[in-house]
Structures are given as C-alpha cells and as structure tokens.
C-alpha cells in the first residue's frame, strides 16, 4: 500500500505539472489518500496547484471529490511551507468562484492563518482583491468573527493594507463593514490615517502635472465610491460581465480587434441615427426641456464638462457609462448629440491609435486622488483620537500631552492607559479600549509607539494640504500637536520645504502668534529650520546652483512672511539663522560654483568661436564690391540683406555671451550671488548664445544661397534645413535647462519636490 501510494503521488505530480487535469481528477477519485499528499517541495497539494493555475472547473471537481470522503476539512486545510491553504491561494488570486467553492464546504477554513498570521480575508485585502474579500466576508456569521480575520500577528489590519496598496475602493468597503478598524494600530503605533498621511502621491497636492495634462485632468469626472449593496448581486454581475468579455474576446482573433471596433462603431452609428429619428417624433418634449428655466441656468457647464469627459476618457478607456444608470448629467434631448460626438471621437482614436495610454493614466490618477480624499473624510469622521469626555469633573486629557505627541493613549477612570499592541491582543478588546472600557495595557511594548507623529504632522511633512486643511477644520486643537522633538506643524512644514502647507497655515487665523513663534527642543524657530539644509533633495529642480537659489528664496520667503523680530534670534547653541544657513550650505555653494564654472567655461569657448567666425563673415561681402563706387554688387538682393543683418546679430550676441560667461567665471560665488546675480547672468549668456548660433546659421545659408540659386534653387532650402538639424537638436536638449533658469528666476516661492515621507 505504501509503494502504491508513493507511485500515485509521483503520477499526480507529473500530471499536475503537465496540466493533465483529467488524470488528476481520476487519481483523486480512485485514491482518497492523495487528497492530503504534498507533491512538490513547497508543500503544495494538487488542489493548491489547481487553484494557482486558476483551473476553476477542476477545482470544483476536486473539492466535490474531497467532500465525498471523510474529513474534507483536513484536505482543504492542508498548508504549504508558507502556511497557505488552497483558500489562501484563491484569495490571493482574487478568484471569487474558487473562494466560494472552497469556503462553502466548511466556514472554519476562514480562521486558518498562514505563517505570517494572515487569514484568507486578510490575504485578499492585502492584494487588493475586493470581490474576493467581500465574498469571504459574506460567510462570516458575525461582525466579531470578521474582526478576528482582519488582523495579523504584527497588528496590521486589512484597512491599513488596502490604503497602503492604494486600493481605495476596497478600503471604502472595509470602513463601511468594520468602522472600528479606523482606530486600530499595529505594534508600531501606526493607524490607517497614518498610512494615508504618508502617501502624498495619493492626493492632488502631491502630484506634479504638466500644463496640458492639467487641462485634461480638470476635465475628468470621477464617480465617488459607493457601498456595495450586497455581494451576491455584485459578484453575479462581475461573473456575467467577465463571461461576456471572455465570449467577446474568444469570438475573434486578437489581430481582428481593430476591425471589430470599427464594426461596433458602425452599430453605434445605426443606434444614433435611430435615436435621432425618435427624438424628432418627440419634438414637443424636447422643446419643453429646452424651455425649462432650470436647464438654461444649470445645464450648460455640466454638458460641457460631461462632453469633454466622454470624448477624452470614455472613448479611450472603454468606459461604457450610460445616461440611464441613475447619473444623468444632461437632459434627454442632448443624448443624441453627445452619442454622435462620442462616435466620431471613438472612430478617430481607433483609426489613429492615439492618446489612449496617456489619458487612461490621467484618469486613473484623478480617480486615485478623488477616492483618497473620500477615504480621508471617512477616516476623520470615525477617528476617536480627538474626542473629549466631560463628566462634570475634570475633562479627559487629550491624547497628546504638552511634551510630545502620544496618539495611542486613552483615559480610563482618570488613569492614563496605553493601548496594547501585543500579538495576543484581541481586536474586540482593542475596540473596547478605544470606546473607553477598562483594559490592561503594556507600556513597555508601546513606548516607541507613543513617540509616533500624528497624522497631521506626517501630512505636513509630506505636503498633503488636503489632509492638513481638513483636520484643522474638523479639529482645530490639532494645530498644537508636536512630535518627540517638540516640532509643531509649522516647524515641520518649513523644515521639509512644503511651501503649500506653509502658505495654507499663513491663511489660518488659529493661534497664529503662538504656533508660528514656537521653537523645538533645541530652540530652533521656523527661520532656523528654513536655514537648515537636510540630507534630502528639497526642491523639484536640477542643478546645485538652482537648488541653492531656491534655498535662498525659501529662507527669504519664511523670513518676510512674518513681522520683523517675530522669530527668536538665537537657538540653544547660540546660533542665528544666518549662521546655520552659512554652515549647512557650504557644500551646496561649492557644488553650485563648480557647476557654474564648468558650464561657463564650455559655453564661453563656443561663444568665442562663433564671435571669431561672425567677425570674419561680417567683413566678407558676397559677390564683391563695385570698383567704381565701392558698393556691394548684390546689395539689391533680399538674401544679401538677410546675410548682412544676421552677421551683425551673430557678432553682437556672441560677444555678449562671452562677456556674460566671463563675468560668471570671475564672480566670488558668495551665497547672496546665487539669489539673482549668477542665475541672471547665466540666463542672459545662454540666451545670447542660442541667438548667436541661430544667427550664424542664417548668415551662412543666406551667403551660400548665391552659389545654388541658379542650379539648385528649390533644393537649397531642404539642404539648409538638414544642415541646421544638429544645432537644433542641441538647442532642444538644452531647452529644459533654459526653462528651469527662467522659472527659478521669476518664481517667488519655490516649487516643492514630490517625495513620500517614510514612517
């Protein structure tokens, strides 16, 4: 029997590796002992492999065979080396059909945890599988049972994982199902709001968009997140949708996709024409709609935005939104016109194949930004860290004392207790502590958690103005929060170079004097921190010289934003902000001076060569001069006038460029020189150099035109264009530097960088 079992396992291994699932099913049917056999090194059974390969029909048959024998839970609960059961693998893949097939046999499979302490529901949330999570959650008998499946041994919960992975649609459903998870923290004291505050790219203020992208971005309409009515309906809808997509995809080869899109557009054309004829028969209703007073005042802007949305995005991303789904943006008499515009735009995009990728990315970005704000509002609505309790005696202490921020303390019966974050802490107990019930804490294990910065401080460091503004509106007391170094929101915004947050705080009138006058543990004011350069790259601009220029502008902006003598002059080290600025920016000044020297030397050599050529060219007259009068022979030709003017411009601007670059080389490279003097000289020198290069090419082409005008008159212009191409490419390559110089010179407040702040 043993040898027979071993041979069956080897045969099962070979068939599973080759994908011969019919043989695997027959082996499962004939020999029940292989149901618990681990056939590969990682400890996976044949059911593990079938689930991993998304063999839905095979999994259903294998589960039925397991169910027909004794102890089905033992076979379905087999764990591999990572401790994952087949249900864990199905949840990881997000396959609703397989999850339902396995869990319906025995609901207790939901409570099995892998080696990391993750239940199948946690695995589904960790990888953003919303449908699988909702499917498994529907098998929980109570909310308390669901809470036990939503955490792992390190204290992480499904809400934190969903927000960390930018799965905001899943996070919204989790908040609706398990509101108390908002106040859960892991063993490091991190809550869901902390995780969201440390992700600036999830918000509009933390994303950098170019001009054209901003225009398209503003035209996008994103539907807000909504609670799923019931998983049974949503899952059946998803399955029917997926089956239709598979049928449509499998009905024709991939290379016929464009042709099928065109046929689909022709079908829509017929529908548009038919709808148009129907609308003509209902002309009276249309006139009534047009004459309605509310339509005239409210519809125009909505129609324009919705039209731009449909043209730019629905046509590119395949979004099939209709006007009868409960979100009607326009009156019925506008539908035909919009459908016709959509038809034309779809046809153009299908034929040209343009724009879909970029527009789809912008749509996904705005969707993430919109949903992140919605998640933020939901978290702030249910957060309990700012609540007070007035029982007629002494009011409850804030969760943040005067010395440092301790966001995870609660007051029970007048005694301060720390929230326990040990592995064996039951979720129900944690919720009871948050609600004010008695529980024993472990101060030693949460000592570091007490020093964690609060969400508003992290948001200020990350530059998330949306979160800072919303928290201050809901909880004005949050403006007094400080971290372990006694740095408040103003000091952190200044230290991390977040001008948007600092400008927002300047507009607030909440305790401005006390907040802006605050100093940290070392006596540093906001001006001291503005003068202090950290190790990170602070500004969104290349080059050490431009970085130094924006550092000076930031220092001066903070200095002049408040009245004179508003900031303390000396810190505890007896240093002024000016002393700190000079000390911390030495390396940046040296790098900036070195970069300017190298750039000026290279450009001055080129400018000197152009000036030499320009001088020789300006003294040489094409065609010679008349002996009797001394006037140029070709003076009446337009090309001669172009040659004379361009030669003079070349000589003038090349000499100007040489002078500017030499003045940079002879500069002292002091700190104040990087403010305006050196960047202005460099910008003027580069401008003169570009103009001189363009002028010398025009001068050359105009003088050379007299040689080719008789034989190759019409071929001369393409030849000159090809000749100018290398220089044009050089100018295009240097154009970003030119724009950065101009931007940094005329911009009053620097533009911050877009980098996440690690927790």
Secondary structure, 3 states (H helix, E strand, C coil): CHHHHHHHHHHHHHHHHHCCHHHHHHHHHHCHHHHHCCCCCCCCCHHHHHHHCCCHHHHHHHHHHHHCCCCHHHHHCCCCCCCCCHHHHHHHHCCHHHHHHHHCCCHHHHHCCCCCCCCHHHHHHHCCCHHHHHHHHCCCCCHHHHHHHCECCCCCEHHHHHHHCCCHHHHHHHHHHCHHHHHCCCCCCCCHHHHHHCCHHHCHHHCCCCHHHHHHHHCCCCCCCCCCCCHHHHHHHHHHHHHHHHHHHHCCCHHHHHHHHHHHHHHHHHHHHHHHHHHHHCHHHHHHHHHCHHHHHHHHHHHHHHHHHHHHHHHHHCCCCCCCCCCCCCCHHHHHHHHHHHHHHHHHHHHHCCCHHHHHHHHHHHHHHHHHHHHHHHHHHHCCCCCCCCCCCCCCCCCCCCCCCCCCEEEECCEEEECCCCCCCCHHHHHHHHHCCCCCCCCCCCHHHHCCCCHHHHHHHHCCHHHHHHHHHHCHHHHHCCCCCCCCHHHHHHHCCCHHHHHHHHHCCCCHHHHHCCCCCCCCCHHHHHHCCCCCCCECCCCHHHHHHHHHHHHHHHHHCCCCCCCCCCCCCCCCHHHHHHHHCHHHHHHHHHHHHHHHHHHHHHHHHHHHHHHHHHCCCCCCECCCCCCECCCCCHHHHHHHHHHHHHHHHHHHHHHHHHHHHCCCCCHHHHCCHHHHHHHHHHHHHHHHHHHHHHHHHHHHHHHHCCCCCCCHHHHHHHHHHHHHHHHHHHHHHHHHHHHHHHCCCCCECCCCCCC
